[in-house]
Amino acid sequence: MRRRLVPLLSVLLAGSCGRAPEVPAAGEPKPVSLESRAGCVAATPGEIEPRFEPVEAPSSIAAGEVARVRFRVLNAGPCTWRAGGPDAVRFGYHWSDPEGTGSWDSVVWDDGARTSLPRDLPPGGAAELLLGVRPMPRAAARAKLVIAPLIERVGWLDGKALVLTVDVR
């Protein structure tokens, strides 16, 4: 029994992209890797490596307006991004205003709007997404609109974001 636990533990400790040994010990059943069971699925921030390209983005947005931001995202990471379920990779936004807070890193307003992938996105796959963006509640020149990937109940990946400069009127 001890011989069977070690390979299983090594697969579990390797993370969601770990692979079980290909050749089982004599007389042992072939272990099932996480990849062959459900594919390598991005479930932690370290497994998500997006590359962004803005397609359509406003240079300014007025109070009461909903702007359309269209962007293309490429999965440059090692694992598939799920479009649905508990490990779904989604995209949302928030605003930062260095004039009002003194820091580019402080969030001044988060609308909570999200957009989802149209399908699971394998490594090397790309999708074009549309996000409706409302302005933050006060005017600000050169505010930072941060569009970032997130896994609900896991967190935002702000260090891997598309950052646009927008005037809020």
C-alpha positions in Angstrom: 0.0 0.0 0.0 2.8 2.4 0.8 4.3 2.1 -2.8 0.9 3.2 -4.2 0.6 6.3 -2.0 3.9 7.8 -3.0 3.1 8.2 -6.7 -0.3 9.5 -5.9 1.0 12.0 -3.5 3.6 13.2 -5.9 0.9 13.8 -8.5 -1.3 15.7 -6.1 1.7 17.8 -4.8 2.8 18.7 -8.4 -0.3 20.9 -8.9 -3.1 20.7 -11.4 -0.7 20.5 -14.3 1.4 17.6 -12.8 1.7 14.3 -14.6 1.7 10.8 -13.1 4.6 8.5 -14.0 4.0 7.0 -17.4 5.2 3.5 -16.5 3.6 1.8 -13.4 5.6 -0.6 -11.2 5.2 -4.2 -12.1 1.8 -5.5 -10.9 0.5 -2.1 -10.1 -2.5 -0.5 -11.9 -1.5 2.4 -14.2 -2.0 5.6 -12.2 -4.4 8.2 -13.7 -2.8 11.6 -14.2 -4.8 14.7 -13.5 -4.2 15.7 -17.1 -5.6 12.5 -18.6 -8.6 12.7 -16.3 -9.7 16.4 -16.8 -6.9 18.1 -18.7 -4.5 20.6 -17.3 -6.8 23.2 -15.9 -5.7 26.6 -14.6 -6.9 26.8 -11.0 -4.3 29.1 -9.5 -2.9 32.5 -10.4 0.5 31.0 -11.4 -1.1 28.9 -14.1 -2.6 31.9 -15.9 -0.4 33.8 -18.4 -2.5 36.2 -20.5 -1.3 38.3 -23.4 -3.6 41.2 -24.3 -4.2 43.2 -27.4 -6.8 46.1 -27.2 -9.1 46.0 -30.2 -11.6 48.8 -29.3 -11.3 51.1 -26.3 -12.5 54.6 -25.5 -10.1 57.4 -24.8 -12.7 59.1 -22.6 -16.0 58.1 -21.0 -18.7 60.4 -19.5 -20.8 59.9 -16.4 -23.8 57.7 -17.1 -22.2 56.1 -20.2 -21.4 52.5 -20.7 -18.3 52.2 -22.9 -17.5 49.1 -24.9 -14.0 47.7 -24.5 -13.1 44.9 -26.9 -9.9 43.1 -26.4 -8.1 39.9 -27.6 -6.6 37.6 -25.0 -4.1 34.8 -25.7 -3.6 32.0 -23.3 0.3 31.9 -23.1 0.3 29.6 -20.0 0.6 25.9 -19.6 -3.0 25.0 -18.8 -6.5 25.3 -20.3 -8.6 28.1 -19.0 -12.2 26.9 -18.3 -15.1 29.0 -19.6 -17.5 27.8 -16.9 -17.6 26.0 -13.6 -15.8 26.8 -10.3 -12.4 27.2 -12.0 -13.7 29.6 -14.7 -11.3 32.3 -15.8 -13.2 35.5 -16.2 -12.3 39.1 -16.9 -13.4 42.2 -15.0 -12.2 45.7 -14.4 -11.6 48.4 -11.9 -10.3 52.0 -11.9 -7.3 53.6 -10.4 -6.6 57.3 -10.2 -3.2 58.5 -9.1 -4.4 62.2 -8.9 -7.0 61.3 -6.3 -5.1 58.7 -4.3 -1.4 59.4 -4.9 -0.9 55.8 -6.1 -1.4 53.9 -9.3 -1.9 50.7 -7.2 -5.0 51.8 -5.3 -8.4 50.8 -6.6 -10.9 53.7 -6.4 -13.9 52.0 -8.0 -14.8 48.5 -9.0 -18.1 48.0 -10.9 -18.1 44.2 -10.5 -19.0 43.6 -14.2 -17.4 40.5 -15.6 -17.1 38.9 -19.0 -16.6 35.2 -19.7 -14.7 33.2 -22.2 -16.9 32.0 -25.1 -15.3 28.5 -24.8 -12.5 26.7 -22.9 -9.2 28.2 -24.0 -6.3 25.8 -24.4 -2.6 26.9 -24.3 -1.9 29.0 -27.4 -5.7 29.7 -27.9 -7.1 33.2 -28.2 -10.5 34.8 -27.9 -11.9 38.2 -28.5 -14.0 39.5 -25.5 -16.3 42.5 -25.0 -16.6 44.2 -21.6 -19.2 46.9 -20.8 -17.4 49.5 -18.7 -19.0 52.2 -16.5 -17.0 55.2 -15.4 -15.9 55.7 -11.8 -18.2 58.1 -10.0 -16.0 61.2 -10.3 -14.1 62.9 -13.1 -10.4 62.2 -13.5 -7.9 62.9 -16.2 -5.8 60.0 -17.2 -7.4 57.5 -14.9 -6.2 53.9 -15.2 -8.7 51.3 -16.4 -7.4 47.9 -15.3 -8.9 44.9 -17.1 -7.7 41.8 -15.3 -8.3 38.0 -15.3 -9.8 36.5 -12.2 -10.9 33.2 -10.9 -13.9 33.7 -8.7 -13.3 32.8 -5.0 -9.5 32.7 -5.8 -8.7 36.3 -6.7 -7.7 38.9 -9.3 -4.5 38.8 -11.3 -3.7 42.5 -11.4 -0.1 41.9 -12.3 -1.3 40.3 -15.5 -3.7 43.0 -16.7 -4.5 45.1 -19.7 -4.1 48.7 -18.5 -5.7 51.6 -20.5 -5.5 55.3 -19.8 -9.0 56.9 -20.0 -10.3 60.4 -19.2 -13.4 60.2 -17.0 -15.6 63.3 -17.6 
